[in-house]
């Protein structure tokens, strides 16, 4: 529905604004007290990161990865679900129009059978996956063989517990809305 689509885009804008405001503090050098003359935690970019994203919430799934990854100095390859190539290309164009240099965000219009080759490429230093546990298991094995960074958000459903003190009519209304968000295709739906 158009109202959901607009809400998704607003959420993308929020993620970008949040990172623009807070990235410097998130990435600031953290001095750590030790017996050494100076100890600190420093956040360096990894380099090229591969984002393997699902079809549901096709913009936000990528933007929640890209906003912090790009602010930290990385570049992103997007392997989107094969049924949303228009979204993948639109995302690439959005970053180009925002002034990012060519190549900072690149969409890979490839099938799943090509992902192993991309993960194995020496330029790719890390992978982010949002998807099913089955896909997560396969990608984790590939990334593990390469000893690269991996972040995964795998599918599921959240519990919806109604306490005896709850307003039952309101709980039913909220439960139905939560379960049917994005026509039921939300891994965080109650």
Helices and strands as residue ranges (DSSP letters): H 2-26, E 30-31, E 40-41, E 48-53, H 60-71, E 75-80, G 82-84, H 85-97, E 105-107, G 112-114, H 115-120, E 124-131, H 133-146, E 149-154, H 168-180, G 181-184
